[in-house]
């Protein structure tokens, strides 16, 4: 799973990360409630985690439903994944016949 996440985010020269083309298609699902630093305990983060705990969501969906910048969201997703709180699903492994209509 960590290898998939490494391929999903590309490190820039300044040390920041951006989602690669692969990363923009990944799906995230909560496995366990994470430990969040005080700064991360916001209503927006809790709403996002609540949705992720009830259904898998894509990075694209997350970006369209929150006010975080892509960089902030990617940092949070990397933290959650590294902590083991989020499962990362690569839908490219599924055949098109099994995709939702």
N, C-alpha and C positions, 0 to 999 in steps of 0.2 A: 504494500500500500504506500509506503514512503517513497519508493522508487517512482510510482505513478505520480505522486505529488511533486517530486523533483522534476519530472518531465513536464508537469503542468505549469510550473512557474519558472520563468527565465530570470536569472539575476542580471541586473544592469551593472554598468561600470561603477555607479555610485553606491552599490551594495543593496539597492532596493530591488524588489521583485515585481514582475508583471506577469499576468496570466498569458501563457502561450495559447496558440490556437486550440491545442488539446485541452488546456485548463478551462477554457470558456465553455466547454461542453460537459464537464464533469458534473456529477450529481452527488449531493452531500446528504447524509442521513445521520441523525443523532444516535449514538449507541449508549452514551452515559452522560449525565449532567457534568459539565466541566467546572473546574475551579477557576474563577475569574478574579483578576486583580480588581481593586476598588474602582479604578477608572473604567473598567469594562462592564461594570454592573449598571448599565443604563436600560431604560425602558425599551429602546430600540433593539438592543442586543437580546434582552429577554424575550421580546416578541419574536425575533428571528429564531432563537433557539427553541421556542415553543412550537413554531411551525415545523422546524426541522425534526422535532421529536415526534410529530404526528404523521409526517410524510416526507419523502425525499424531495429535495429541491435543487435546481441547477444554480450555478453561479449567476447566470443571466437573470433568473427569476429573483434571486437575492438582491442584485444590483437595482432591479426595477422596483423593488418594494422597500428599499431602505435608503437613507440619506448618506450612508457611508460612501467615501470615495472608493474606487476600485482598489487602491493601494491599502486602505484601512481594512476592507473586507478580505482581501487576500492574506493580510497579516493575521487576521482573526482565524480564517480557515486553516492556515498553516499551523497556528498554535493549537487549535482544536484537534487537528489531525495528528500532530506530534504527541499530544496528550492522550490520544486514543479515544477521545470522546466522540469523534465523527468517523463514519465509514465513507470512503470515497469510492464511487461507482463510475466506471468508464462505460458509457452506453455504446461505444463503438464496437464492443464485443458482442452485442446482441444483433440478431438478424433483423433486417427491416420489416419482415413479416410479423415480428412480435412487438413492433413499436406502436404506441397509441395512435389512434386516428386523429 
